[in-house]
């Protein structure tokens, strides 16, 4: 039995965590995911628990203390091992689907140890990895890369807490989650027009992609009705019972949670490469492209569900004081605004995320504005095509598109460059 204290009084020692991780005190409880049409259980979520009667019985305290002790990765490995052990062949009669949680810090910095455990999972166990929405804006490039590696390992992706913050909806088209889990607060605020807007955006994504939508926190028949109105296809909550020590009986429906094929990395691909391959390229002077750019930015501000804006300026010097003011205004209204260019500072305008491009990156030759969100998809994609004339007006080859698939691919090519650290 571990010697974890009944209350936290100081940063836990390494030896205390050694005792916890090696003593078999970690275990999982399992909560069913239920099909709202048939009432059938289709899978379970593994919820981490520590030794009863201690502060570590709470998964939040476990995670907090693991970070403080520098043992988060070790805890993640132990948590997954416990989840798979409790859901293994000795506890079920056939193939099954299991949802597991992995912390954003682990996904972005220490994914290899997690993949080792995932690849050793029991045969016939289909795994869906839950990623919290707060991870996306913090380090989008590494989260997308981690999602692709998880899919290569046969795991689908569930985006958790969608609707808690607007950034989650803006990133949904890029992450392409196979499962969207609605923030439980939406179930309690169905009369709020903003909740209806969020639910509509998720429903639209689900209809286009075939994603499952999960309503969490279903506690009674009224909640069940609300979940259906929100567009959920699956439900979780005490309406179907408390989490149990082993998974209950479930109908295996692997096609409902099949992982997407990973997309090409597009590390050196640019939006212009993608757009010019499938669209007619036209040439125009810079002075005529400026109104197009500002119109896209204005439309983004007035979108019902705020989108992200990704802009490539070639060089930091093209972010004029007027442009900086305009982008500061965008950042006040939108969940994620990024500016890329050679010598770009980390914050070229208040609230704007800046990324400096390597002079060898082909993106430094492009002037691009991408607007992407739940209801918005538009882009101006242009590449410098010559020297400026006597008035300083420079020609660009350009494509303007509202094709969602093309805008999404272009946005992924840009976001791949936004790695933190």
C-alpha positions, 0 to 999 in steps of 0.5 A, spaced: 500 500 500 502 506 498 504 511 503 501 517 499 498 522 504 491 524 506 492 531 504 497 534 500 502 539 504 508 539 500 511 537 493 511 529 493 518 526 493 520 522 487 520 516 492 513 517 494 511 517 486 516 510 486 511 507 491 505 509 488 507 507 481 510 501 483 505 498 488 499 497 484 495 502 487 493 505 481 487 503 477 481 505 473 474 505 473 469 505 467 464 509 464 459 507 459 458 511 452 451 509 450 448 510 443 442 515 444 438 511 439 438 504 441 440 505 448 446 500 447 453 501 450 458 501 445 464 503 449 467 505 455 472 511 458 477 509 463 477 514 469 484 514 473 483 513 480 489 513 486 489 509 492 482 510 496 482 514 503 488 519 500 489 525 496 491 521 490 484 518 490 483 524 486 485 524 478 486 532 478 491 531 485 495 525 481 496 529 475 498 536 479 503 532 483 506 528 478 507 535 474 510 537 480 515 531 481 517 531 474 513 524 473 507 526 469 510 521 463 511 515 468 504 517 471 501 517 464 504 510 462 502 507 469 495 510 467 494 507 461 497 500 463 492 500 469 486 502 464 488 496 459 489 491 464 482 492 467 479 492 460 483 486 458 481 479 455 480 477 462 474 482 464 470 482 457 468 476 452 470 479 446 473 486 442 471 492 445 472 500 444 476 504 450 477 511 451 483 514 454 485 520 456 492 523 455 495 530 458 497 535 452 504 536 455 505 528 454 502 529 447 507 534 445 513 533 449 513 525 451 509 521 446 514 516 444 513 512 451 505 513 450 505 510 444 509 504 446 504 502 451 498 503 446 502 499 441 502 493 447 495 494 448 491 487 448 489 484 442 482 486 440 482 493 444 480 499 440 482 505 443 480 512 442 485 517 445 481 524 448 485 530 447 482 536 451 481 542 447 485 547 451 491 543 448 490 546 441 491 553 441 497 552 446 501 548 441 497 547 435 503 544 430 505 538 435 498 537 437 496 535 430 503 531 429 501 527 435 494 526 432 497 523 426 502 519 430 496 516 434 492 515 428 498 511 425 498 507 431 490 505 430 487 510 435 482 515 433 482 522 436 476 525 441 476 532 442 474 533 449 470 539 452 468 542 445 464 549 446 467 550 453 472 556 449 471 558 442 478 556 440 476 549 440 471 550 434 476 554 430 481 548 430 476 542 429 477 542 422 484 541 422 484 536 428 479 532 424 477 528 430 473 522 429 469 523 436 467 530 439 465 531 446 461 536 448 462 540 454 457 538 459 456 545 461 452 545 454 447 540 457 445 545 462 444 552 457 440 549 452 436 555 452 442 560 451 443 562 443 450 561 444 449 554 446 445 553 440 450 556 435 455 551 438 451 545 437 449 547 430 457 548 428 458 541 431 452 538 428 455 541 421 462 538 422 459 531 424 454 531 418 460 532 413 465 528 417 461 522 420 464 524 427 460 521 433 458 527 438 458 525 445 454 529 450 457 528 457 453 529 464 447 526 462 444 524 469 436 524 468 431 523 462 431 531 461 438 531 460 437 525 455 432 529 451 437 535 451 443 531 449 438 529 443 436 536 441 444 538 441 445 533 436 449 528 440 449 521 438 452 518 444 451 519 451 455 519 458 453 520 465 450 517 471 443 516 468 446 509 465 450 508 472 456 510 476 463 508 473 464 501 475 471 497 476 470 493 470 467 495 463 460 492 463 457 488 457 458 492 450 456 491 443 462 492 439 461 497 433 469 498 430 466 502 424 463 508 429 470 509 432 475 508 426 481 512 425 482 517 419 488 515 415 494 520 417 495 526 412 501 528 409 506 532 413 506 538 408 512 540 412 515 544 406 508 545 402 505 552 402 498 554 401 500 557 394 503 550 392 496 547 394 492 552 391 495 553 384 495 546 383 488 545 383 485 553 381 487 558 376 492 563 378 491 570 376 496 576 377 494 582 380 498 588 383 499 589 391 494 595 391 488 591 388 489 585 393 489 589 399 482 590 399 481 583 398 485 581 404 481 586 409 475 584 406 476 577 409 479 579 415 472 583 416 468 577 414 472 573 420 470 578 425 462 578 423 462 570 423 457 567 427 462 562 430 469 565 431 474 562 426 482 563 426 486 567 422 492 565 419 496 570 415 503 570 412 506 577 411 513 575 408 517 579 412 515 583 419 516 590 415 510 589 412 506 589 418 505 596 418 502 600 424 495 600 421 496 593 420 498 592 427 492 595 429 487 591 425 490 585 427 490 587 434 482 588 433 482 581 430 485 578 436 480 581 441 474 578 437 477 571 435 480 565 438 486 564 434 490 569 430 497 568 427 502 572 423 508 569 420 514 572 416 521 573 416 523 576 423 516 576 425 516 578 433 513 573 438 507 578 438 507 583 432 500 586 435 497 585 442 494 578 442 497 576 436 501 570 435 507 571 431 512 566 428 519 568 425 520 564 418 526 561 416 529 565 410 529 558 406 522 557 408 518 558 401 513 561 405 517 567 406 515 569 398 507 568 400 502 573 402 496 569 405 490 570 409 487 564 411 480 564 415 478 557 417 472 555 422 466 551 424 462 556 419 468 560 415 473 557 410 476 563 405 483 564 403 487 569 399 493 566 397 499 570 393 506 569 391 510 575 389 511 575 382 516 580 380 519 587 383 515 593 385 514 598 379 516 605 380 510 607 385 512 601 389 507 596 387 509 589 387 505 584 382 503 577 385 500 571 382 494 569 386 488 565 388 482 566 392 478 561 394 472 559 399 473 551 398 473 548 405 477 542 403 483 547 400 483 552 405 483 547 411 489 543 407 492 550 406 491 552 414 494 545 416 500 547 412 501 553 415 500 551 422 505 545 421 510 551 422 507 553 429 511 549 433 512 552 440 519 551 443 
